[in-house]
Amino acid sequence: METQVNHYEFINLQTGNVIAYASYPVDIDKAECLAKLERKKNELATIHRVNFELIYWQEHEHSIR
């Protein structure tokens, strides 16, 4: 059986480009998921050498078209 996951994308506000994706199981605690998203955001800010406030995340709809 396949685990249900929520998909997220991280976007650079300066360029509007998606710079990363992340997926987390739907059954993890909301606070834990938010902590993981913020940790990933800080990691991406360091890697891309931008202020962490210039990166945001949003849920990404994974539909096949």
C-alpha positions, 0 to 999 in steps of 0.5 A: 500500500502506498503512503499518502503524502502532501507535496510542497514547493519552495519558491524564490520571491525575487525570481518567482522560480520553484527552487525545490520540492518536498513531500511529507506523510499526511499522518505526521503532526502538523507542528512537526511538518511545519518545523520540517518545512521551515528547516528546509526553507532555511537550508535552501536560503543558505544553499542559494545565498538568499535571505530566508524571508525571500523563500516561501513554501506552498502546497503543490498539487501533484496532478497528472495532466 
